[in-house]
Amino acid sequence: MLEREGGYCNRKADKGGPTNKGVTLATYRSVYGQSKTVEDLKRITDAEWEHIFKKFYWDKCKADYIQDKSVAFILVDWAYNSGVKTAVTHLQRIVGTTVDGIMGNNTLQAVNTRSPLPLFGALKQDRIAFYKAIVAKNPSQKVFLNGWLNRVGHFAYGKFV
């Protein structure tokens, strides 16, 4: 995951604002203190990144408890790229559980009792549709569409990239 994130970026069209290794300044401050600056974010360490990724994305998606790791990785990547609530909400719609954006035991059970390959495919297709809908609603985001689609395209069932 970290390899796909790249370094520091602060593109005007990016609603996340200053970002490094996929971590926004707002997220960095929420974890390490409101006094953190853009310069601090530019120097984020791999250990700091790993802490944020594990605690606030991997663990919030209960990825350790998702039996199929292809499903876990595509879900967590979506959460990291678009927010946990967004990713889990879409997952819940696919598996037919209560849509509340929280990865609870019912959602986890539904995920683990589904056939993993079709679930993986449904997540991938829904994520593509999600990104295209963002651009349809806000054309200024089109500048990011190819990158988003390339990111999703790197995921293949049984291949951990």
KEKE-3310 file (N, C-alpha, C; in steps of 0.2 Angstrom, whole numbers, plus 5000, padded with zeros to 4 digits):
npx = (5004:5009:5019:5011:5007:5016:5024:5025:5011:5001:4989:4979:4966:4963:4953:4958:4968:4985:4995:5004:5011:4999:4992:4982:4984:4975:4972:4984:4986:4976:4980:4993:4993:4987:4996:5004:5013:5013:5026:5030:5022:5027:5039:5034:5036:5039:5036:5026:5017:5013:5007:4996:4989:4987:4980:4969:4963:4966:4962:4950:4942:4942:4951:4959:4951:4944:4941:4946:4959:4961:4949:4950:4961:4957:4946:4951:4960:4951:4945:4956:4958:4946:4939:4934:4921:4914:4919:4915:4901:4898:4902:4893:4881:4882:4884:4872:4869:4864:4866:4877:4890:4899:4910:4904:4900:4890:4891:4904:4902:4893:4902:4912:4905:4901:4904:4921:4927:4917:4912:4924:4925:4913:4915:4926:4920:4910:4917:4924:4913:4909:4920:4918:4906:4909:4916:4906:4898:4906:4915:4928:4935:4940:4953:4959:4954:4959:4970:4964:4957:4967:4973:4963:4963:4975:4972:4970:4961:4968:4980:4992:4995)
npy = (4994:5006:5009:5013:5025:5036:5052:5068:5079:5093:5097:5109:5105:5094:5088:5084:5092:5096:5082:5067:5052:5047:5052:5064:5081:5084:5072:5068:5077:5074:5063:5065:5077:5094:5104:5100:5103:5107:5105:5096:5085:5083:5076:5064:5048:5031:5023:5031:5032:5019:5016:5025:5019:5006:5007:5016:5012:4998:4991:4997:4992:4979:4970:4960:4950:4947:4934:4931:4937:4945:4951:4958:4967:4975:4981:4988:4996:5004:5011:5018:5026:5033:5034:5026:5024:5026:5016:5004:5006:5004:4991:4985:4987:4979:4966:4965:4969:4979:4996:5006:5010:5005:4993:4980:4965:4958:4962:4958:4944:4942:4945:4935:4924:4924:4920:4922:4927:4932:4942:4950:4954:4962:4972:4978:4983:4991:5001:5007:5012:5021:5030:5035:5041:5052:5060:5063:5070:5081:5088:5094:5085:5076:5076:5067:5055:5044:5040:5035:5025:5017:5013:5005:4996:4989:4979:4962:4947:4936:4941:4951:4967)
npz = (5000:5004:4995:4984:4987:4986:4987:4995:4992:4986:4978:4970:4966:4974:4987:4999:5003:5009:5007:5012:5008:5007:5018:5025:5030:5040:5045:5050:5060:5068:5074:5079:5084:5085:5083:5073:5058:5040:5036:5045:5041:5029:5033:5038:5045:5040:5050:5057:5047:5046:5058:5058:5046:5050:5063:5060:5048:5043:5055:5058:5048:5052:5046:5049:5053:5042:5031:5018:5010:4999:4997:5009:5007:4996:5001:5012:5005:4998:5009:5014:5004:5002:5014:5028:5032:5020:5012:5019:5020:5006:5005:5014:5008:4997:5003:5009:5023:5037:5033:5040:5040:5049:5053:5059:5068:5062:5048:5046:5047:5037:5026:5027:5025:5012:4995:4990:4978:4969:4978:4979:4966:4965:4974:4968:4955:4960:4966:4956:4949:4959:4959:4946:4947:4956:4948:4938:4946:4950:4940:4941:4947:4938:4934:4943:4940:4931:4939:4950:4944:4939:4951:4957:4947:4949:4958:4959:4960:4972:4971:4979:4980)
capx = (5000:5013:5022:5007:5005:5020:5026:5021:5007:4996:4986:4973:4960:4963:4950:4961:4973:4992:4995:5010:5010:4992:4990:4981:4987:4970:4972:4990:4985:4971:4984:4999:4992:4985:5001:5008:5013:5014:5033:5030:5019:5032:5044:5031:5040:5036:5032:5020:5012:5011:5003:4990:4986:4984:4975:4963:4960:4965:4959:4943:4939:4942:4954:4962:4946:4941:4945:4949:4964:4960:4943:4952:4965:4953:4941:4955:4963:4946:4944:4962:4958:4940:4937:4932:4913:4912:4921:4911:4894:4897:4902:4886:4875:4884:4882:4865:4868:4862:4871:4879:4897:4903:4912:4902:4900:4885:4894:4910:4900:4891:4908:4915:4900:4900:4909:4925:4929:4911:4912:4929:4923:4907:4918:4930:4916:4906:4922:4925:4907:4910:4924:4915:4900:4912:4918:4900:4895:4910:4920:4934:4939:4942:4960:4961:4950:4964:4974:4959:4955:4973:4974:4958:4965:4981:4970:4967:4960:4973:4987:4992:5000)
capy = (5000:5012:5010:5016:5032:5042:5057:5074:5082:5098:5099:5113:5101:5088:5091:5082:5096:5093:5075:5064:5045:5046:5054:5071:5085:5084:5065:5068:5081:5071:5057:5067:5084:5099:5108:5098:5108:5104:5103:5089:5080:5081:5072:5058:5042:5025:5020:5035:5030:5012:5017:5027:5014:5000:5008:5020:5009:4991:4989:4999:4988:4973:4966:4954:4945:4945:4927:4931:4943:4949:4955:4963:4972:4979:4985:4993:5001:5009:5015:5022:5031:5037:5034:5020:5024:5026:5009:5000:5007:5001:4984:4983:4987:4973:4960:4965:4970:4986:5001:5011:5012:5003:4986:4976:4958:4956:4964:4953:4937:4942:4945:4929:4918:4925:4917:4928:4929:4937:4948:4954:4957:4967:4978:4982:4986:4996:5006:5010:5016:5026:5036:5039:5046:5058:5065:5065:5075:5086:5087:5096:5079:5072:5075:5061:5048:5039:5038:5031:5019:5013:5010:4999:4991:4985:4973:4956:4942:4932:4944:4956:4972)
capz = (5000:5005:4988:4979:4989:4984:4992:4997:4986:4988:4972:4972:4965:4979:4992:5005:5005:5009:5009:5011:5008:5007:5024:5024:5036:5045:5048:5053:5066:5073:5077:5082:5088:5081:5081:5067:5052:5033:5036:5049:5037:5024:5036:5041:5044:5038:5056:5059:5042:5047:5064:5055:5042:5054:5068:5058:5042:5043:5061:5058:5043:5055:5041:5052:5053:5035:5030:5012:5010:4993:4999:5015:5004:4992:5005:5016:5001:4997:5015:5014:4998:5002:5020:5031:5032:5013:5010:5023:5018:5000:5007:5017:5002:4993:5007:5012:5030:5039:5031:5044:5039:5054:5052:5065:5068:5056:5042:5045:5046:5030:5021:5028:5022:5004:4990:4990:4971:4967:4982:4977:4959:4966:4977:4963:4951:4964:4968:4949:4948:4964:4956:4940:4950:4959:4942:4935:4950:4951:4934:4943:4950:4932:4934:4947:4938:4929:4944:4954:4941:4939:4958:4957:4942:4951:4962:4955:4965:4974:4970:4984:4977)
cpx = (5004:5017:5018:5005:5009:5022:5022:5017:5002:4993:4980:4967:4958:4959:4953:4966:4980:4992:5002:5009:5003:4988:4989:4984:4982:4971:4979:4990:4981:4974:4989:4999:4991:4990:5006:5007:5014:5021:5034:5027:5024:5037:5041:5035:5036:5032:5026:5015:5009:5006:4996:4986:4983:4979:4968:4960:4960:4961:4951:4939:4939:4946:4957:4957:4942:4945:4949:4953:4963:4954:4946:4956:4961:4948:4946:4958:4957:4945:4950:4961:4952:4937:4933:4924:4911:4913:4916:4904:4893:4897:4896:4881:4876:4882:4875:4864:4866:4868:4871:4886:4901:4904:4910:4902:4895:4888:4900:4907:4897:4897:4911:4911:4899:4906:4914:4926:4923:4911:4918:4927:4917:4910:4922:4925:4912:4911:4924:4919:4907:4914:4921:4909:4903:4913:4912:4897:4899:4916:4927:4939:4941:4949:4963:4958:4955:4968:4970:4958:4961:4974:4969:4961:4971:4978:4967:4967:4966:4980:4987:4998:5001)
cpy = (5006:5014:5013:5023:5037:5046:5063:5077:5087:5101:5103:5109:5096:5091:5089:5087:5093:5086:5072:5056:5043:5049:5062:5075:5084:5077:5065:5072:5078:5065:5060:5074:5089:5104:5106:5102:5104:5102:5097:5084:5078:5076:5066:5052:5036:5022:5024:5033:5023:5012:5019:5022:5009:5002:5011:5017:5002:4989:4991:4995:4981:4968:4960:4948:4943:4939:4928:4938:4947:4954:4960:4968:4977:4984:4990:4998:5007:5014:5020:5028:5036:5037:5028:5019:5023:5018:5004:5000:5004:4993:4981:4983:4980:4966:4960:4966:4978:4991:5007:5013:5010:4995:4982:4969:4955:4957:4959:4946:4937:4941:4938:4923:4919:4922:4923:4931:4934:4943:4953:4958:4963:4973:4982:4986:4992:5002:5010:5015:5022:5032:5039:5043:5052:5063:5067:5071:5082:5086:5090:5090:5074:5071:5069:5055:5043:5036:5033:5024:5014:5010:5004:4994:4986:4979:4968:4950:4937:4935:4950:4961:4977)
cpz = (5000:4998:4983:4981:4987:4989:4993:4991:4989:4982:4974:4971:4970:4985:4999:5007:5005:5011:5008:5012:5009:5013:5023:5031:5041:5049:5053:5060:5071:5077:5081:5085:5083:5079:5076:5061:5045:5033:5040:5045:5031:5026:5039:5040:5042:5044:5058:5054:5044:5053:5062:5051:5046:5059:5065:5051:5042:5049:5061:5053:5046:5050:5043:5052:5047:5032:5023:5011:5004:4994:5005:5012:5000:4996:5009:5011:4999:5003:5016:5009:4999:5009:5022:5030:5025:5011:5013:5021:5011:5001:5009:5012:4998:4996:5010:5019:5031:5037:5036:5044:5044:5053:5058:5063:5062:5049:5041:5044:5039:5025:5021:5025:5015:5001:4989:4983:4969:4971:4980:4971:4960:4969:4972:4958:4954:4965:4961:4948:4953:4962:4950:4942:4953:4953:4939:4939:4951:4946:4936:4945:4944:4932:4938:4945:4936:4934:4949:4951:4940:4946:4959:4953:4944:4956:4957:4961:4966:4973:4975:4982:4982)
residu = (MET:LEU:GLU:ARG:GLU:GLY:GLY:TYR:CYS:ASN:ARG:LYS:ALA:ASP:LYS:GLY:GLY:PRO:THR:ASN:LYS:GLY:VAL:THR:LEU:ALA:THR:TYR:ARG:SER:VAL:TYR:GLY:GLN:SER:LYS:THR:VAL:GLU:ASP:LEU:LYS:ARG:ILE:THR:ASP:ALA:GLU:TRP:GLU:HIS:ILE:PHE:LYS:LYS:PHE:TYR:TRP:ASP:LYS:CYS:LYS:ALA:ASP:TYR:ILE:GLN:ASP:LYS:SER:VAL:ALA:PHE:ILE:LEU:VAL:ASP:TRP:ALA:TYR:ASN:SER:GLY:VAL:LYS:THR:ALA:VAL:THR:HIS:LEU:GLN:ARG:ILE:VAL:GLY:THR:THR:VAL:ASP:GLY:ILE:MET:GLY:ASN:ASN:THR:LEU:GLN:ALA:VAL:ASN:THR:ARG:SER:PRO:LEU:PRO:LEU:PHE:GLY:ALA:LEU:LYS:GLN:ASP:ARG:ILE:ALA:PHE:TYR:LYS:ALA:ILE:VAL:ALA:LYS:ASN:PRO:SER:GLN:LYS:VAL:PHE:LEU:ASN:GLY:TRP:LEU:ASN:ARG:VAL:GLY:HIS:PHE:ALA:TYR:GLY:LYS:PHE:VAL)
# end
